[in-house]
Amino acid sequence: MTEAGPVRRVAPGVGRGWLGDAVTTGVTFSGAVLPELPPLTAPPLPAFPGTVERVGAVDLFVRHAPGPAGAEPALFVHGLGGASTNWTDLMALLARRLDCWALDLPGFGRSGPPADGSYRLGSHVRAVIGLLDARGGAPVHVLGNSLGGAVCTRVAATRPDLVRTLTLVSPALPNLDPRRISDPRLPLILLPGVRRVAQRRLNALDARERALGVLRLCFYDPDRIHPDRIEQAAEEVRRRTGLAHNDTAFAESLRGLVRSYLATGPRALWRQAARVSAPTLLVWGRHDRLVSVAIANRAFAAFPDARLLVIEDCGHVAQMEHPEAVARAVLGLLEEVAARR
């Protein structure tokens, strides 16, 4: 293993292929041999298969990348507008060590909408907790991106018995400073009239244009996106456009996330971050246009047992844009925790 201190550096003996320049604080990179991901000149990995599981009053679609016999389980939680397929490459890299499960949050991907129509942050939290409890309630390694990072923060704070380690990739923690919001007009889409106009304009776009727009927003370098993945994203846009709950799931989840930012007392996300006892890995892309890297240091200070990795030439979805770097940091965290026992 290679320990990285709080300096700007390139991990020794490792080229820019998986990491490049990065700012790290307390991060341990595993030297484990990883499977090779297909190059851009070859077809990408297909999505892992999944099944529908009834959790409470919602049907959750859960994908599975099986690990070796006796492997510790890990649960992956996607971000706003995303799906379990956002974790395909990282799950493939970690499946030699972990039994990997990725869910579609209620209303997203192939999961059904919540029976009560609620997309508040707490509703997504309850879905994740319900799934973990249904699987026996044993602690698992939890990984979340963006909205999923906020969800997993609350899960770890309120049900520490369920979380063995916590990895957050660009977690959508409260940041109401308009100077640090990628587009200060974003909160306007919470207004019903503005939201309807914005949605009509989006629906008028070709599915491929819509998919590309999202990918360009999330990736620092869109050239790293395999053409097949772009077509898969476009096909998913076409499929979801026909779902009655599609627009509502996105808009109301965003509304619920912003409402959570205004929470005070013990339900405030920053206070909950301070209550997380699980060893925590924070990962940010230096060029994240959705959740500013400017809050990374605050997050590092908030979580009691935190490590911070900031990846250069990386946007909002480090697990998709730099999966090897994230995988080595996650495995390093697991090795560090195992050494403590």
N, C-alpha and C positions, 0 to 999 in steps of 0.2 A: 504494500500500500504506500501511497505517496501523500504525506500530509502537506497541505497548503496553508500558509499563515496569512495574516491580513495585509497582503501586498499584491501588487499587480504583477502577474507572472504567467509563464507558460509552464504547465506541468512537465517535469523533467522526462525526457525520453518520449514525449508524445507530440505528434505533429498537429498542425492546424486542422487536420481532418475531423477530429472529434471535439476539440476544445478551442484552440486558438487562445488569444489573450483573454484573460478573465480576471475579475477581482474576486478574491475568495477570503472568507474569514471563518476559520475553524472547520473548513471542509476537508474531508478525507476522500481521496479518489481511489477506488479499488483497482488493483492490477489484474483482476480476474479476466480470463479469456472470454470474450463476448462473441456471440454469433455474428456473422457478417450480414449486414443489411444489403439488399440488392442495390446496385448503382442506378443512376438515373437512366442509363441505357437499357436496363432490364425492367420487366414488369415489377411493380411494387408488391409488397406482401398483401395478400387478401385480408379482409377483416376476419377476425376470429368468429366462430359460430356462437350463437347464443340461444337462450330460451326465455320464455315469458314466465315470470314468477309473480304470483298474487301476494302483495304485501299490504295488509290492511284493506283499503278500498281502492287500490290502484294496481294496474298490471305493469310491472317493471320488466323491461327487456334487459337481460344481463348476458354479456359475452364472457367467454372463458378461454384463457390460454393456460392449459394445465401445466403444472410444475412437476418435479420429480416426487416420488412417493414420500410422504411426510413433510413436504415443503410447507412453510408458513404461508398463510393466505394474505393476499393484498387486494384492496379495493380501490378502484380508480374512478374519480368523479369529474366529469367534464365541465366546461364553462357555458356561459350564456350563448344559446344558439348552436352549441356544439352537440356532440354525441359520443358514445362509447368508442367509435372508430377513431377519435382523436388520439387514442392511446395505443393503436396497433403496433407501431414500431417499438415503443418503449416496453410494452408487454412482451414482445418477442425477445427483446434483449434481457429481460429480467426473468423469463420463465424457466431458466436453468436453476434459478435460486428460489423463486416464489411461485405460488399457485395464484395466478392473476385473474381477477374478476373485474369487469368494467360495466357499470350500469348506465342506462339512459335515464336521466332524471324525468319525473312525471311531465308529460306533454312534449318531450323532446325525443329525437331519434325514433325508435320503434316502441317506446313506452306509451301507454294510454294516458289520457288526461286524468287529473285527480277528480274523484267523484264529487267533492265539494267545490270544485272550480278554483281553489286557492293555490296561487303560485307564490305566496309569501316565502321569504327565506326559511322561516320556521317550518313550512310545509315540506320543502325539499329536505331539510334536516331530519324531519320525522320519517321521510321515506328512506333515507340512508340508515338511520337508526333501526327502523323496522326491518330492513333487509338484513342487517348484521344480527339483530336479535333472532330473526327467523332462522339464521344459520348457526344458532347455538350461543351467540353472545360472547364468544371467545375473542380476545384482542387480536386485531389484524393490523397490518401496515396500511395506512390510508394515504392516498395521493389525490390531490385536487388541483384543478387549474381554474383561475379566474373566479367566476361565480362558484364553481366547485370548491375553490380554495376557501371562500367565505363559509360555505356550507360545512366543510371539513373542520374549519377552525371552531365553529360552534359545536360540532359533534365532539371534538376532542376536549373542549372545555366543560361540556355538560355531561358527557359519558366517557370519562377517562378510562373506564374499564374496557372499552371497546377498541382503544387505539394503542397499538404497540409503538409505532413510530408515525410521524406526520411529515409528509413532503408536500410543499405548497409551491406551485409554479404560477408566478404572477397572480397571487391571490387578490381578489377584489375587496380589499379592506378599505374602510372609509377614507375618502380624500375629497373634501369639498372645496379645496382651494382651486378656483377657476383657472389660475395660471398653470396648474398641473393637470388639467383635464385635456385630453387629446383634442376634443372639439367642444368648446364651451356651449355650443347649441344642443349638445346631446340631451340634457335634461328637458328640453322643450318637447321631445317626443313623448314625454309622460302626459302632456296635456291631450285630452281625448281628441279635440279637433285637429291638432297638429299631427297627432299619431295617425289618424285616418288618412290625412293627405299624404304623409310620408309613406304609409303602407300602399296606397294606390300607386304612387310613383315607383315603389319597389316592384310591385306586381306587374307593372307595365314593362319591366326589363326582361330580357331574355334570361332563361334560367342559368345559362353559362356566364352571362355578364354578372348576375347576382352572386353566383358562387365565386367568381374571380374577384369581385369587389371585396368580399369577406376575407378571402385568402390573402389578398394584397394588404389588407388592413392588419391581419394577424402576423404575417411573415415579414421579417426584415428584407429577405431576399426571395422574391417570388420565383426566381429561377431554380430554387431548391425544391419546388413543388413538382412532383412527377406529373406529366400530362394525363396519365390514367387517373390520378387522384383528382385532378381538376374535373375530368368527365364524371367521375363518381360523385363528386360534390354537386355538380350540375344535375345529375339524375336524382340525387336526394332532394334538391330544391324542387324539382318537378313532382316528385312523390308527395312531399309535404305540402305543396301548394294546394293539393286536393283535400287536405285534412281540415275539418271545421275548427279545430283547436290550434292550428299552427300559429296564426298571428297573435292570438291571445296568450299562448304559452310564452312567447318571447317578450311581448310588451308588458305583461303582468309580472313576469319574473324580474324584468328590469325595474319595474315600479317597486316590487317587493324588496329588491336589493337596495335601492335608494332609500326606501323607508327605513331599512335596517340601519342605514348610516345615521339616521336621526335619533336612534334609540339611545336612551340614557340609562344609568344605573347598571345592574348586573348583566343586562342583555346587550349592552354596547359591545360591539365587536372588538374594539381595542382592549376593553377590560377583559373580555373573554380570552383574547390572545394571551394576556398576562396570567391566566389561570391554567393554561395548557401545560401539563406535566410531561407529556411525551417528548422524547428527543425529536427535534424539528429541523428539517432542511428547507431553507427558503431559496428558490431559484427565480431569477429575473433575467429578462433579456434587456441588454443595454438600450435597445431601440424600441422598446415596447410603446406602442401608440395608444394603448387602451388603459393599462394600469401603470402609471408612471413609475419608473425606477427610482424617482426622487423619494418615494416612501419606503424603499427597501431598508434603509438604515433604521427608520422608526420601527419597522417590523422586526428587524434583528434585535433591537433593544427590548421590544415588547414580549417576545416569546422567551420564557425563562431558560430553555435549553436549546438555543438556536445556532445554526450554521448558515452562512450566506454565500451563495454563488451567483455572481452577475456575469453573464456570458455576452461577450462582444459579438457584433454582427448577428444579433438575434432579436426577434420581436416578442409577441405575446404568447406564443405556444412553443416554448423551448423543447418540450417533449416531442414535438413534431419536426422542428427545424434543426435541433441538435440533440437527437435522442441518445447518442453515445455518451455525450458529456453528462447528461442527466442520469443515465443508467449508472455510470461509474460513480457519481456522487451518491446516488441512492444506495448502491451496493457498499460503498465506503461507510455510509451511515449504519447499515446493518452490521457490517464487520466491527465497527466501533462499539455498537450496542452489545453485540455478542461477546466482545472482549471484556465488558464490564461484569458479566455474569460470573 
